[in-house]
Amino acid sequence: MEYRGKIYTIVQGIEPNLWKWKVQLDDKTALHGEAHSRAAALNTVVWRIDKALAKKAKPPPPASS
C-alpha cells in the first residue's frame, strides 16, 4: 500500500492479535514493528511517515549575523 508516496505493508502475524508493519521511507531507511490490531498498525505507519516527512520539510534556521 502507499501513503503520501511511501510504501508500507501490514500483515497479520501467526499469533492472535499480532499485526506486523513495515514502511520504506527511502532507499536506505525502513522501519518495522508490531501492533495488537490492524488499526493500531496503520496508525503507527501513518504517524511514522508523517513524522519523517515533517523533518524533511522544516526550513533551515536563519543564519545569525
Number of C-alpha atoms within 10 A of each C-alpha: 9 10 12 9 10 15 16 20 15 20 13 16 14 9 8 9 12 15 21 19 21 18 23 17 17 9 6 6 8 12 13 15 13 19 19 15 15 18 12 14 23 18 12 19 24 16 12 15 20 13 11 11 14 10 9 8 8 8 7 6 6 6 5 4 3
